[in-house]
Amino acid sequence: MAPAPKYDQQTQQKMILSAAEQCINESSITDFTMAKIARIAGLSMGSVYKFVQSKEDIVLALANESFIHLSNVFNQVLTLELTAPEKIIAISLISPEKLQLFEFDYALQTYATNEAVIKKGSNYWTSKIIEAQSRCESSFKVALAEGINAGELEAVPNLAEVIEEIIISGWALTVGYEQVQRVQQTKQIIEGTDSLLAPLPLNHPIIRSSVRLLNSYPWKQPLNNASLKKIEQQLIALNLR
């Protein structure tokens, strides 16, 4: 009779992901090895391959954890006593370090959504990452729909289209800005004289642009400076800024 496993499945999963995090921190999102993960975790290769089938699965498993963390932070903000447009702006005002689960989060999320990685990942982990991303998007849709249904927005011809527009354009602004900022600050980041983890000031161009975008819709209570200050205070109270 085979001996009982030393660790249960959930514990092994945590050990493997913890080892993977260490390996990536010591090398990069592309240079780690499965053998080193097994060695650091103190598990056999067979035990590791029961959990993941490839390096791509490791990337997707870590990204899944990262997206779960994001969802949890977003949900804290989306349940605040704020109007729908205030909740959307609040997400942009969260301190980036509060959104980080791993030091390599940005590279991880970018790499995990690469077509080549998704195609090589197992069905289990690709479905998990799709589910995690969908949860993030769903939270925003629910928050917007609740605000609109509560009468915060004047009559619009197609509610679903408006919600989709706001979410897509909002993500495009914030994610696009982050990519531009990384290019502009590459030299300073390498020198250690700048960081991408500082929260955006209330008068930052991307915040002003986001306010202008949201205020293009007929909200009964448009965003203003008082709104931004209220949002900031609530985020500080949650230790998210």
SEVO-637943 format. One line per 4 residues: number of its first residue (from 1); their letters; for each residue x, y, z of N, C-alpha, C, O, CB. Coordinates in steps of 0.1 Angstrom, whole numbers, plus 5000, padded with zeros to 4 digits. Each point is the difference from the previous one (the first is absolute). Glycine has a CB too. Example, Ala and Ser with C-alpha at 12.3 -4.5 7.8 and 13.67 -1.06 7.14 Angstrom:
BEGIN
1	as	5132 4943 5078 4991 5012 5000 5009 5012 5000 5010 5000 5007 4971 4988 5005 ~ 5015 5023 4981 5009 5011 5000 4992 5011 5008 5005 5011 5001 5007 4983 4977
This chain:
BEGIN
1	mapa	5008 4988 5000 4992 5012 5000 5009 5013 5000 5009 5001 5008 4972 4986 5004 ~ 5016 5022 4979 5008 5012 4999 4998 5009 5012 4989 5001 5005 5010 4998 4970 ~ 5012 5007 5029 4999 5009 5012 4992 5012 4997 4999 5005 4988 5023 4987 5020 ~ 4971 5014 5002 4992 5012 4998 5009 5011 4996 5011 5001 5005 4972 4991 5011
5	pkyd	5012 5018 4975 5008 5011 4996 5004 5008 5013 4992 5002 5009 4997 4999 4968 ~ 5023 5005 5022 5005 5008 5011 4992 5013 5002 4998 5005 5011 5025 4985 4986 ~ 4973 5016 4992 4992 5012 5000 4988 4999 4992 4999 4992 4990 5022 5021 5012 ~ 4968 4994 5002 4988 4999 4992 5001 5008 4988 5010 5008 4998 4976 4989 5023
9	qqtq	5005 5002 4970 5001 5007 4987 5001 5015 5001 5007 5006 4993 4980 4975 4997 ~ 5005 5025 5018 5000 5014 5002 5013 5005 5005 5005 5011 4996 4971 4989 5008 ~ 5030 4993 5006 5013 5004 5005 5011 4999 4989 5008 5008 4999 4985 4984 5024 ~ 5006 4997 4970 5010 4998 4989 4999 5011 4990 5010 5005 4995 4989 4971 5008
13	qkmi	4989 5029 4993 4998 5010 4991 5007 5013 5005 5007 5007 4993 4971 4983 4999 ~ 5020 5013 5021 5006 5012 5006 5015 4999 5000 5007 5010 4997 4973 4993 5017 ~ 5025 4985 4988 5015 4998 5001 5006 5002 4986 5010 5006 4998 4987 4978 5021 ~ 4996 5011 4971 5005 5001 4986 4999 5015 4995 5010 5005 4994 4982 4972 5001
17	lsaa	4997 5030 5008 4999 5014 4996 5010 5009 5007 5006 5009 4995 4970 4987 5000 ~ 5026 5001 5018 5010 5007 5008 5014 4998 4994 5008 5010 4999 4978 4988 5022 ~ 5017 4990 4975 5013 4997 4994 5002 5006 4987 5010 5005 4996 4990 4974 5016 ~ 4989 5022 4980 5000 5006 4987 5002 5015 5001 5008 5006 4992 4977 4976 4999
21	eqci	5009 5024 5019 5002 5015 5003 5015 5002 5003 5006 5010 4994 4970 4992 5014 ~ 5030 4990 5000 5014 5002 5003 5009 4998 4988 5009 5008 4998 4986 4984 5025 ~ 5002 4998 4969 5008 4998 4988 4999 5011 4990 5010 5005 4995 4986 4971 5008 ~ 4992 5030 4995 4998 5011 4991 5007 5012 5005 5006 5008 4993 4972 4983 4999
25	ness	5021 5012 5021 5007 5011 5006 5015 4999 4998 5007 5010 4999 4975 4992 5018 ~ 5023 4986 4983 5015 4998 4999 5004 5000 4985 5012 5002 4997 4988 4985 5024 ~ 4991 5011 4970 5003 4999 4986 4991 5010 4992 5003 5012 5000 5006 4964 5002 ~ 4981 5018 4992 4990 5009 4993 4988 4991 4997 4999 4988 5003 5019 5026 4986
29	itdf	4972 4992 5005 4987 4994 4997 5002 4989 4990 4991 4991 4998 4997 5030 5008 ~ 5023 4979 4986 5002 4991 4989 5012 4990 5003 5001 4990 4994 4990 5027 4991 ~ 5017 4986 5025 5013 4992 5002 4999 4990 5011 5010 4993 5002 5002 5027 4989 ~ 4978 4979 5016 4999 4991 5011 4999 4985 4995 4996 4998 4988 4994 5020 5027
33	tmak	5013 4972 4993 4999 4987 4996 4991 4992 5009 4999 5003 5012 5024 4998 4978 ~ 4971 4989 5005 4991 4991 5008 5008 4992 5010 4995 4998 5012 4989 5000 4969 ~ 5028 4998 5016 5008 4993 5009 5004 5008 5012 5000 4995 5011 5009 4992 4970 ~ 4994 5026 5017 5003 5008 5012 4988 5003 5008 5001 5000 5013 5017 5011 4974
37	iari	4970 4990 5007 4988 5001 5008 4998 4988 5009 4997 5002 5012 4993 5012 4970 ~ 5012 4974 5012 4998 4988 5008 5010 4999 5012 4997 4996 5011 4995 4993 4968 ~ 5020 5015 5018 5011 5000 5010 4997 5010 5011 5001 4996 5012 5016 4997 4970 ~ 4979 5019 5015 4997 5010 5010 4988 4996 5008 4999 5001 5013 5011 5017 4973
41	agls	4980 4976 5008 4988 4996 5006 5002 4988 5009 4992 4997 5009 4995 5012 4972 ~ 5024 4983 5016 5002 4988 5007 4991 4989 4996 4996 4991 5008 5012 5022 5011 ~ 4988 4987 4968 4990 4990 4995 5007 4993 4988 5009 5005 4994 4971 5009 5014 ~ 5015 4974 4989 5004 4993 4988 4995 5007 4988 4990 5007 5000 5011 4971 5013
45	mgsv	5006 5019 4975 4995 5006 4988 4986 4994 4997 4991 5007 4994 5032 4995 4997 ~ 4974 4986 5013 4987 4993 4998 4989 5008 5007 4990 5002 4995 5021 4976 5002 ~ 4993 5026 5015 4990 5008 5008 4997 5014 4994 4988 5004 4999 5020 4984 5021 ~ 5002 5018 4974 4999 5013 4993 4991 4998 4988 4991 5008 4997 5031 5000 5012
49	ykfv	4981 4982 4983 4992 4998 4988 4986 4995 5002 4992 4999 4990 5030 4996 4999 ~ 4974 5001 5023 4986 4997 5003 4992 5013 5001 4988 5000 4998 5019 4979 5014 ~ 5001 5032 4991 4993 5013 5002 5001 5008 4987 4990 5007 4997 5016 4992 5027 ~ 5005 5001 4969 5002 5007 4988 5006 4991 4990 5008 4991 5003 4994 5031 5009
53	qske	4996 4981 4975 5005 4992 4989 5012 5006 4993 5007 4994 4992 4971 4996 5005 ~ 5025 5023 5005 5010 5007 4993 5003 5013 5007 4994 5004 5010 4998 4986 4969 ~ 5019 5017 5016 5004 5013 5005 4988 5010 4998 4998 5009 5008 5027 4986 4987 ~ 4968 5003 4993 4989 5009 4997 4989 4999 5011 4994 5010 5004 5011 4988 4971
57	divl	4993 4990 5030 4990 4998 5011 5004 5007 5012 4992 5006 5007 5002 4972 4983 ~ 5019 5022 5013 5005 5007 5012 4997 5015 4998 4995 5007 5010 5024 4976 4994 ~ 4984 5023 4985 4997 5014 4997 4985 5003 5002 4996 5010 5006 5023 4991 4978 ~ 4973 4990 5010 4985 5002 5001 4995 4998 5014 4991 5008 5005 5007 4984 4972
61	alan	5008 4999 5031 4996 4998 5014 5003 5012 5008 4992 5004 5009 5012 4971 4988 ~ 5008 5031 5001 5004 5012 5008 4991 5012 4996 4996 5007 5008 5028 4984 4993 ~ 4974 5010 4986 4991 5011 4995 4986 4999 5005 4994 5010 5003 5020 4991 4976 ~ 4981 4986 5023 4987 4998 5006 5000 5006 5014 4990 5006 5004 5007 4973 4982
65	esfi	5014 5018 5022 5000 5005 5013 5001 5016 5000 4993 5006 5009 5019 4973 4999 ~ 4995 5026 4983 5001 5015 4998 4986 5006 4997 4997 5010 5006 5027 4987 4987 ~ 4969 4997 4998 4987 5005 4996 4990 4999 5012 4991 5008 5001 5014 4986 4975 ~ 4996 4995 5032 4991 4998 5011 5003 5012 5010 4991 5005 5006 5009 4969 4991
69	hlsn	5013 5029 5005 5003 5011 5009 4995 5013 4995 4994 5008 5008 5027 4980 4999 ~ 4980 5014 4980 4994 5013 4994 4985 5001 5002 4995 5010 5004 5023 4989 4979 ~ 4975 4989 5015 4986 5000 5002 4996 5004 5014 4991 5007 5003 5007 4975 4979 ~ 5010 5012 5028 4997 5003 5014 5001 5015 5003 4992 5005 5007 5016 4971 4999
73	vfnq	5003 5030 4989 5002 5014 5002 4989 5008 4993 4995 5010 5006 5030 4986 4996 ~ 4973 5001 4986 4989 5007 4992 4987 5000 5008 4993 5010 5001 5019 4985 4977 ~ 4984 4993 5027 4988 4998 5006 4999 5009 5013 4989 5004 5004 5009 4973 4987 ~ 5013 5025 5016 5000 5009 5012 4995 5014 4996 4993 5006 5007 5026 4980 5003
77	vltl	4987 5018 4978 4997 5014 4995 4986 5000 4994 4992 5010 5002 5032 4994 4994 ~ 4972 4986 4997 4987 5001 4993 4988 4998 5010 4988 5002 4995 5023 4989 4985 ~ 4991 5006 5032 4990 4999 5010 4999 5013 5009 4992 5000 5009 5010 4975 4991 ~ 5007 5034 4997 5000 5013 5008 4987 5008 4997 4994 4998 4989 5031 5002 5011
81	elta	4971 5009 5009 4989 5009 4998 5004 5011 4990 5002 5011 5004 4989 4984 5019 ~ 5011 5001 4964 5003 5010 4990 4991 4999 4988 4993 4989 4999 5031 5010 5009 ~ 4975 5011 4984 4992 4999 4988 5008 4991 4990 5012 4997 5002 4977 5026 5001 ~ 5004 4972 4987 5006 4991 4990 5013 5007 4993 5010 4993 5000 4968 4997 4996
85	peki	5021 5022 5000 5012 5006 4994 5011 5002 5010 5012 4999 4997 4974 5013 4986 ~ 5011 4991 5030 5010 5001 5010 5007 4987 5003 5012 5000 5002 4974 5018 5008 ~ 5007 4971 4989 5006 4987 5002 5010 4997 4989 5011 4994 5002 4968 4998 5009 ~ 5018 5012 4977 5009 4997 4988 5013 5008 5002 5011 4995 4998 4969 5001 4987
89	iais	5018 5017 5019 5012 5008 5002 5008 4995 5012 5012 5001 5000 4976 5019 4990 ~ 5005 4975 5020 5007 4996 5012 5010 4988 4997 5010 5000 5006 4970 5007 5007 ~ 5016 4985 4977 5009 4989 4996 5013 5006 4995 5011 4994 5003 4970 4991 4992 ~ 5019 5026 4998 5012 5006 4995 5008 5007 5010 5012 5002 4999 4977 5001 4980
93	lisp	5005 5000 5033 5007 5007 5010 5006 4991 5011 5006 5004 5009 4978 5015 4987 ~ 5013 4968 5003 5006 4990 5009 5015 5000 4998 5005 5001 4989 4975 4985 5011 ~ 5028 5014 5011 5014 4999 4999 5004 4987 4993 4996 4990 5004 5006 5024 5018 ~ 5006 4987 4968 5004 4988 4992 5006 4989 5009 4998 4988 4997 5006 5027 4984
97	eklq	5004 4989 5030 5006 4989 5008 4989 4992 5007 5002 4988 5004 5018 5026 4999 ~ 4968 4992 4999 4989 4992 5007 4994 4990 4990 4993 4991 5004 5002 5029 5011 ~ 5007 4982 4972 4995 4991 4990 5009 4989 4997 4997 4990 4994 4991 5029 4996 ~ 5025 4982 5015 5010 4990 4997 4999 4988 5010 4999 5002 5012 5016 5016 4979
101	lfef	4985 4970 5003 5001 4988 5008 5015 4995 4999 5005 4996 5010 4970 4998 4986 ~ 5031 5007 4992 5014 4996 4998 5008 5012 4995 4994 5009 4994 4998 4967 5001 ~ 5021 5024 5007 5008 5011 4995 5000 5000 4985 5002 5011 4995 5013 4987 5025 ~ 4982 4991 4974 5000 5000 4985 4986 5000 4994 4998 4994 4989 5024 4993 5013
105	dyal	4969 5018 5005 4986 5000 4996 4998 5005 4986 4993 4993 4992 5000 5010 5032 ~ 5012 5008 4973 4998 5006 4986 5005 4991 4989 4992 4997 4991 5010 5026 5019 ~ 5010 4972 4992 5005 4990 4990 4992 4987 4999 4997 4995 4990 5026 5015 5014 ~ 4973 4986 5008 4992 4988 5001 4986 5001 4993 4997 4991 4992 5014 5004 5030
109	qtya	4982 5016 4981 4987 5001 4993 5001 5003 4985 4992 4995 4993 5000 5014 5029 ~ 5019 4998 4974 5002 5002 4986 5003 4987 4993 4995 4996 4989 5013 5027 5016 ~ 5001 4969 5001 5005 4987 4994 4989 4990 5000 4998 4992 4991 5025 5013 5017 ~ 4969 4995 5003 4990 4989 5001 4988 5002 4990 4993 4990 4997 5013 5009 5028
113	tnea	4993 5013 4970 4989 5002 4990 5006 5000 4986 4993 5003 4990 4994 5011 5027 ~ 5025 4982 4982 5006 4998 4987 4994 4988 4993 4999 4989 5006 5023 5022 5002 ~ 4975 4990 4979 4994 4989 4993 5008 4987 5000 4994 4989 5002 4996 5028 4983 ~ 5023 4984 5014 5009 4988 5000 4999 4993 5014 4999 4987 5000 5016 5024 4983
117	vikk	4984 4996 5028 5000 4994 5013 4986 4993 5002 4999 4989 5005 5017 5029 5004 ~ 4974 4989 4987 4986 4995 5001 4999 4987 4992 4993 4990 5005 4998 5033 4999 ~ 5014 4977 4984 4999 4988 4992 5007 4988 5005 4996 4988 4998 5002 5027 4983 ~ 5013 4987 5026 5008 4989 5006 4996 4996 5014 5004 4989 5005 5015 5020 4982
121	gsny	4972 4999 5019 4996 4997 5013 4989 4989 5000 4994 4997 4989 5011 5026 5018 ~ 4993 4970 5004 4990 4989 5001 4986 5006 5000 4999 5012 5004 5018 4973 5008 ~ 4974 5007 4984 4986 5005 5000 4996 5005 5014 4992 5010 5002 5002 4974 4980 ~ 5010 5009 5029 4997 5003 5013 5004 5015 5004 4992 5008 5004 5010 4968 5002
125	wtsk	5011 5027 4991 5005 5013 5004 4996 5011 4991 4999 5011 5004 5020 4977 5006 ~ 4979 5009 4977 4995 5010 4991 4986 5004 5004 4996 5012 4999 5019 4980 4982 ~ 4977 4998 5023 4986 5003 5004 5000 5008 5013 4991 5008 5002 5001 4971 4986 ~ 5017 5018 5021 5001 5007 5013 5004 5015 4997 4994 5009 5007 5013 4970 5005
129	iiea	5002 5024 4979 5004 5013 4998 4988 5008 4993 4998 5012 5003 5027 4981 4995 ~ 4968 5001 4993 4989 5006 4994 4989 5003 5010 4994 5011 5000 5011 4977 4979 ~ 4993 5003 5030 4990 5002 5011 5004 5012 5009 4992 5008 5004 5002 4967 4995 ~ 5019 5025 5004 5005 5011 5009 4998 5014 4994 4996 5009 5006 5020 4975 5004
133	qsrc	4988 5017 4977 4998 5012 4992 4985 5004 4999 4997 5012 5002 5024 4983 4985 ~ 4971 4995 5011 4985 5003 4999 4995 5005 5013 4991 5009 5000 5007 4973 4983 ~ 5007 5013 5028 4995 5005 5013 5003 5015 5002 4992 5008 5005 5011 4969 5005 ~ 5010 5027 4986 5004 5014 5001 4990 5009 4992 4995 5010 5005 5029 4983 4998
137	essf	4974 5003 4984 4991 5007 4991 4986 5001 5006 4993 5010 4999 5021 4983 4981 ~ 4981 4995 5025 4986 4999 5005 4998 5010 5011 4989 5006 5001 5010 4970 4992 ~ 5011 5026 5016 4998 5009 5011 4997 5014 4996 4992 5007 5006 5024 4978 5007 ~ 4991 5019 4976 4998 5014 4995 4986 5001 4994 4993 5010 5001 5032 4992 4995
141	kval	4972 4987 4996 4986 5001 4994 4989 5001 5010 4991 5007 4998 5019 4979 4983 ~ 4991 5006 5030 4990 5000 5010 4999 5014 5007 4990 5005 5002 5014 4970 5001 ~ 5008 5030 5000 5000 5013 5007 4994 5011 4991 4993 5009 5005 5028 4984 5007 ~ 4982 5007 4975 4995 5010 4991 4985 4998 4998 4992 5010 5000 5030 4991 4988
145	aegi	4974 4986 5010 4985 4997 4998 4992 5005 5012 4989 5005 4999 5018 4976 4986 ~ 4999 5016 5027 4992 5003 5013 4999 5016 5001 4989 5004 5003 5020 4975 5008 ~ 5001 5028 4986 4999 5015 5000 4991 5005 4990 4992 5009 5003 5031 4992 5005 ~ 4977 4994 4980 4992 5005 4989 4985 4996 5003 4991 5008 4998 5028 4990 4985
149	nage	4979 4990 5022 4986 4996 5003 4994 5007 5012 4988 5001 5001 5018 4977 4990 ~ 5003 5028 5017 4996 5008 5012 4997 5014 4995 4996 5008 5009 5017 4978 5007 ~ 4988 5017 4972 4997 5013 4995 5011 5010 4999 4997 5012 4999 4981 4984 5010 ~ 5034 5000 4992 5012 5009 5000 5002 5006 4986 5006 5011 4999 5004 4976 5020
153	leav	4986 5006 4971 5002 5004 4986 4987 5003 4994 4990 4993 5001 5031 4993 4997 ~ 4979 5025 4994 4988 5004 4993 4997 4988 4989 5009 4992 4998 4995 5033 5005 ~ 4984 4975 4992 4996 4989 4991 5010 4999 4989 5004 5009 4993 4972 4995 5012 ~ 5028 4983 4992 5009 4997 4989 4993 4990 4991 4993 4992 5005 5028 5013 5009
157	pnla	4982 4995 4973 4993 4991 4991 5003 4985 5002 4992 4992 4998 5007 5027 4986 ~ 5014 4978 5020 5004 4986 5001 5009 4999 5012 5012 5003 4999 4986 4993 4976 ~ 4997 4999 5036 5008 4999 5012 5012 4991 4999 5011 5004 5004 4968 5000 5009 ~ 5020 4985 4980 5011 4990 4999 5011 5007 4992 5012 4998 5003 4972 4983 4998
161	evie	5013 5026 4989 5010 5007 4991 5007 5011 5008 5013 5001 4999 4974 4994 4981 ~ 5006 5012 5028 5006 5011 5008 5010 4994 5010 5011 5005 5002 4969 5009 4996 ~ 5016 4975 5009 5009 4993 5010 5012 4995 4993 5011 5002 5005 4969 4992 5009 ~ 5018 5000 4974 5012 4995 4993 5009 5011 4996 5013 4998 5001 4973 4983 4991
165	eiii	5009 5030 5003 5008 5011 4996 5009 5006 5012 5012 5002 4998 4970 5004 4985 ~ 5011 4995 5028 5007 5006 5012 5011 4991 5005 5011 5005 5003 4968 5007 5003 ~ 5019 4975 4994 5010 4990 5005 5011 5000 4990 5012 5000 5005 4970 4987 5007 ~ 5016 5011 4976 5010 4999 4990 5009 5012 4999 5012 5000 5000 4974 4984 4987
169	sgwa	5007 5028 5012 5008 5012 4999 5007 5003 5012 5012 5006 5000 4971 5003 4984 ~ 5012 4988 5028 5007 5002 5013 5012 4992 5001 5011 5005 5004 4967 5000 5006 ~ 5021 4982 4986 5012 4991 5000 5010 5005 4990 5012 4999 5003 4973 4981 5004 ~ 5010 5024 4981 5010 5004 4990 5008 5012 5005 5012 5001 4998 4972 4991 4984
173	ltvg	5010 5017 5025 5007 5012 5005 5010 4996 5010 5012 5004 5000 4968 5010 4996 ~ 5016 4978 5014 5009 4997 5012 5011 4991 4996 5012 5002 5003 4969 5001 5012 ~ 5016 4986 4977 5010 4991 4996 5009 5006 4990 5012 4998 5001 4972 4983 5003 ~ 5011 5026 4987 5008 5007 4990 5010 5010 5006 5011 5001 4997 4970 4996 4987
177	yeqv	5014 5010 5026 5008 5010 5007 5012 4993 5007 5011 5004 5000 4969 5011 5003 ~ 5016 4973 5004 5011 4993 5007 5011 4996 4991 5012 5000 5003 4971 4992 5013 ~ 5013 5003 4972 5010 4996 4990 5009 5011 4995 5012 4999 4999 4973 4983 4994 ~ 5009 5030 5005 5007 5012 4996 5010 5004 5011 5011 5003 4997 4970 5004 4988
181	qrvq	5014 4993 5027 5008 5004 5011 5012 4991 5002 5011 5005 5003 4968 5004 5008 ~ 5019 4978 4987 5011 4991 5002 5011 5003 4989 5012 4999 5003 4973 4984 5006 ~ 5011 5020 4979 5010 5004 4990 5007 5013 5004 5012 5001 4998 4974 4987 4984 ~ 5007 5022 5022 5005 5013 5003 5010 4999 5012 5010 5008 5001 4969 5003 4990
185	qtkq	5018 4980 5018 5007 5000 5013 5011 4989 5001 5005 4997 5010 4975 5013 5001 ~ 5022 4983 4977 5009 4988 5000 5014 5004 5006 5005 4993 5009 4983 4998 4971 ~ 5017 5020 5016 5014 5004 5004 5000 5003 5015 5008 4995 5008 4996 5015 4970 ~ 4985 4997 5027 5000 5003 5015 4998 4987 5008 5005 4999 5011 4986 5024 4983
189	iieg	5001 4968 5001 4997 4988 5007 5013 4992 5001 5003 4994 5011 4973 5006 4981 ~ 5031 4999 4997 5013 4992 5000 5009 5006 5010 5008 4993 5008 4989 5001 4968 ~ 5004 5020 5025 5009 5007 5009 4995 5000 5014 5007 5003 5010 5000 5011 4971 ~ 4980 4982 5021 4995 4999 5014 4995 5014 5004 4999 5002 5013 5015 4979 4992
193	tdsl	4984 5029 4986 4997 5013 5004 4985 5003 4998 4995 5011 5003 5028 4996 4991 ~ 4969 4983 5002 4986 5002 4998 4993 4986 5002 5006 4990 5000 4998 5029 4983 ~ 4983 4982 5019 4992 4988 5003 4987 5002 4993 4995 5011 4999 5017 4984 5023 ~ 4982 4993 4975 4986 5000 4994 4990 4997 5011 4988 4998 4997 5021 4995 4981
197	lapl	4995 5007 5035 4991 4996 5011 4994 5012 5007 4992 4998 5009 5022 4982 4993 ~ 4990 5032 4995 4994 5012 5006 4985 5002 4995 4998 4999 4988 5026 5011 5015 ~ 4967 4993 5007 4986 5003 4995 5000 5013 4992 5008 5009 5002 4983 4979 5019 ~ 4999 5012 4970 4999 5012 4991 4994 5012 5008 4990 4997 5007 5007 4988 4973
201	plnh	5008 5027 5018 4994 5011 5007 4986 5003 4994 4997 4996 4988 5026 5014 5017 ~ 4969 4997 5002 4986 5003 4995 5000 5008 4987 4990 4999 4993 5002 5000 5031 ~ 5018 5009 4974 5000 5008 4988 5009 4995 4989 5003 5007 4991 4993 5012 5024 ~ 5007 4968 4986 5008 4993 4990 4993 5000 4986 4987 4999 5000 5024 4987 5018
205	piir	4996 5016 4971 4993 5000 4987 4991 4988 4997 4990 5002 4994 5030 5011 4998 ~ 4984 4975 5012 4992 4988 4997 4987 5001 5009 4989 4995 4995 5031 4991 4999 ~ 4980 5020 5018 4988 5001 5008 4991 5011 4994 4988 4998 4999 5025 4995 5021 ~ 4994 5018 4975 4992 5010 4994 4993 4995 4987 4988 5003 4997 5027 5015 5012
209	ssvr	4992 4974 4983 4995 4994 4988 4988 4991 5003 4990 4999 4993 5033 5003 4996 ~ 4979 4990 5022 4990 4990 5004 4987 5007 5004 4989 4996 4997 5029 4988 5010 ~ 4984 5027 5001 4988 5008 5004 4993 5006 4988 4988 5000 5000 5024 5005 5022 ~ 4996 5000 4969 4994 5006 4988 4992 4990 4992 4989 5002 4995 5030 5014 5004
213	llns	4987 4972 5000 4993 4989 4993 4987 4996 5007 4989 4999 4994 5033 4992 4998 ~ 4978 5007 5021 4988 4996 5007 4990 5010 5000 4988 4998 4999 5026 4988 5016 ~ 4990 5027 4986 4991 5011 5001 4993 5003 4986 4991 5008 4999 5022 5002 5019 ~ 4992 4983 4972 4994 5001 4986 4986 4993 5000 4993 5002 4991 5030 5000 4998
217	ypwk	4975 4989 5021 4987 4994 5001 4991 5008 5009 5005 5007 5009 5006 4970 4988 ~ 4976 5022 5002 4991 5009 5007 4997 4995 5014 4989 4996 5004 5001 5010 4975 ~ 5020 4994 5030 4998 4997 5014 4993 5011 5007 5002 5012 4997 5019 4974 5003 ~ 4970 5011 5009 4993 5010 5008 5010 5007 5009 4998 5012 5004 4981 4975 4995
221	qpln	5031 5006 5006 5011 5006 5008 5013 4998 4993 5007 4991 5003 4980 5005 5019 ~ 5017 5014 4970 5013 4999 4993 5011 5000 5010 4999 5005 5011 4992 5006 4968 ~ 5021 4984 5017 5012 5000 5008 5005 5014 5001 4999 5008 4991 5007 4969 5003 ~ 5000 5027 5018 5006 5013 5002 5011 4999 5010 5003 4989 5005 4975 5023 4989
225	nasl	5028 4999 5010 5012 4999 5009 4995 4995 5014 5008 4992 5006 5003 5027 4982 ~ 4977 4984 5016 4995 4995 5013 4999 4985 4999 5002 4993 5010 4986 5029 4994 ~ 5008 4973 4985 4998 4985 4998 5014 4993 5002 5001 4990 5007 4979 5014 4977 ~ 5030 5002 5010 5013 4994 5000 5006 5000 5014 5006 4990 5005 4998 5017 4972
229	kkie	4994 5004 5031 5004 5001 5013 4993 4990 5009 5006 4993 5009 5000 5031 4988 ~ 4981 4974 5001 4992 4990 5008 5006 4986 4997 5001 4992 5009 4978 5023 4990 ~ 5023 4982 4988 5005 4987 4996 5014 4997 5007 5002 4990 5006 4986 5012 4972 ~ 5021 5008 5022 5013 4999 5006 4999 4997 5014 5007 4991 5005 5002 5025 4979
233	qqli	4982 4991 5024 4999 4997 5014 4995 4986 5003 5004 4994 5009 4991 5030 4994 ~ 4996 4971 4989 4994 4987 5002 5011 4989 4997 5000 4990 5006 4977 5018 4988 ~ 5031 4994 4996 5011 4991 4996 5010 5000 5012 5006 4989 5003 4991 5015 4972 ~ 5006 5008 5030 5010 5000 5011 4995 4993 5012 5007 4993 5007 5000 5029 4985
237	alnl	4980 4979 5011 4993 4993 5011 5002 4984 4998 5000 4993 5010 4984 5026 4993 ~ 5016 4977 4984 5001 4985 4998 5015 4996 4998 5003 4989 4998 4975 5012 4991 ~ 5031 5009 5013 5014 4997 4999 5004 4996 4985 5008 4992 4998 4993 5001 5027 ~ 4992 5013 4966 5002 4997 4986 5007 5012 4993 5001 5000 4988 4979 4985 5012
241	r	5023 5025 5008 5007 5012 4994 5008 5007 5011 5007 5010 4997 4974 4993 4986
